[in-house]
Amino acid sequence: MSTAIMNTLTEDETMLVRETERERLAGLDEDGLLDLHDRIRRARNKYVKLYRRQSGLRVAESGGRGKANPKGTRDRQKAEVFEDALARVSRAVAVAAKASAQQLKAERLQLAKESRNTTPPRPSRPPAKARPSSQVADRSPDSPGLRKRQASSRAAGARRQAGRDSR
């Protein structure tokens, strides 16, 4: 990071960037890192938005994006400074999150180890030789064609019986 860019930052912005130095990051816990990450991301987004908006407005005035580009240098450089700071904090958050996850896993495994059942299992009895009962009462085949033939046969019998009854 060049001194010229750092000199363009306000006092609050300079302090925010200095909070991302390795020594200061080492003293923060995961929640502190996430808070710092949020503040730096907001600052970066602010300057990215400013740069894009102002450059977009300058395009019409200057006649092209290439000509409008140099005038937004300060906002673009500030956005880059905060982007670098955000990368440093993101790496620190990842390291802290991984350590936290490992600690939680170790605690969970320790708790499971302490609460596991250590009594020997009881010998199991052999299963009784009971014959399983069928839940299907009618074991005759069932298909749409078979049902149709059976219905047709019943209807034919009913017609024959009706003919005999009418004599």
N, C-alpha and C positions, 0 to 999 in steps of 0.2 A: 504494500500500500504506500503510495507516495505521500510525502509531506504536504504537497500542494493540495491534494484531495482532502487530507485530514484537516487542513486549515479552513476548508470551506464548510466543514460541519459546525453546527452550533455546539454549545457547551454540553447540552443534554445528549445530543447525538454522539459526541465524542465519548462521554461517559458510558453510553450504551455500548459503543464499539469496544471500549476498554474492558467492559465486563465479560467479553468473550475471549480474553486472554487465557491461556492454558492454566496458569496458576489460580486465577479466579474461578474458572470453571470447575477445577478440582475440588473446591470447597463447597460446591452446591450439591444438594440432593436432587432426586428426580423431579420433585414438584417445583423446586427453584429453577431447574433447567427448563422445564416446560413453560414456566412463566416468562423467563428470559427469551425463549424461543418465540413465544407469542408476541412479545414487545418488538423484537427485531423483525419478525415477519411483517408486522403492521408498518414499521418504518420503511422497510423495503418496498412494500406494496404502495405506500404513499408516493415514493419517488418514481416508481415505475409508472404509476398512473399519471403523475404530473408530466413526466417525460412524454408519454404517449399522447396525452391530450394536447399539450403545447406543440408538439411536433406535428400533430395532425392539423392543428389550426394554421401552422406556418407553411404547410404544403401549398395551400391556395395562394398565400402571399408571395412566396418565393418562386413558385412555379414548378416545384418538384420535390420529391422526398430527399434526394441527394443534396440539394441546396439547403433544405430545412434542417438537415441532420446536425451540422456543426453548432447551431445555436442552442441545442439542448444538451450540450456536453456536461454541464455541471450536474443536472438532475440524473443523467445517465451514469455519471461516475459515482454519485452518491448511492444510486441503486446498486451499483456493483460492489461498493464498500459493504453495504448491508447484506448483499447476497453472499459475500465471502464470510461475513460474521455469522450469517444464518447457517452456512455449511458447517462451520466450526461447532456451533451449538447443536446442530442436528446430529453430528457424530457423537458428541458428548451425551446427548439424550439416548442415542442408540446403545452406547456402552452401559449407561446407567440402567436402561430398561432390561438389557440382557442380564446384568448382574442381579437385578431385582427378580427377574423371572427364575433365575437359577436358585436364588435364596428361597423363593416361594415353593419351588419344586422340592428342594431339600427338606423344607419344613413339612410339606404334605407327605413326603415319603417317610419321614421320621414319625409323624403322627400315625400313619397307616401301619408302620412297623410296630409301634407301641400298642395299638389297639387290635392287632390281629389275634385270631384264636389259636392258642398254642396247645389246647387239649387234644389228645389223640382221638382220631375218629372212632366211633363205635362200629363193631363189625356189622355188616349188613346181612339181613336174613335173605335166604334164597326166595325168589318170588313164588307165590302159590301157583299151583297148576290149575288155575281156574280157566275154564273155556270162555273166551270172550263171546258175549252175546251179540248177535247181529241186530242192527237197528233197522234193517230193511225187512219188513214182514213178507212182502211179495217178491220172490226172487225171479219171477218171469221176466224175460227181456222186454225192454220198453223202447220203442222207436216210433217215430211218426207214422211210418208205413204200417207197422204192426197194429198200432192203435186204430188206424183207418180200416184195416181189414176186419178187426174184431168188431168195430162199430157197425160196419156193413153187414157182417154176419148176424149180429143181434137184431139189426133192423129187418133183415130178410126173414128171420125167425118170427119177429113180431108181426110182419105182414102175413106170413103163412097162418099164424095163429088167428089173426083178425079175420082172414078169409074163412077159416073153419068155424069161427064163432058166428059169422054172419049167415050160415046155412041153415 
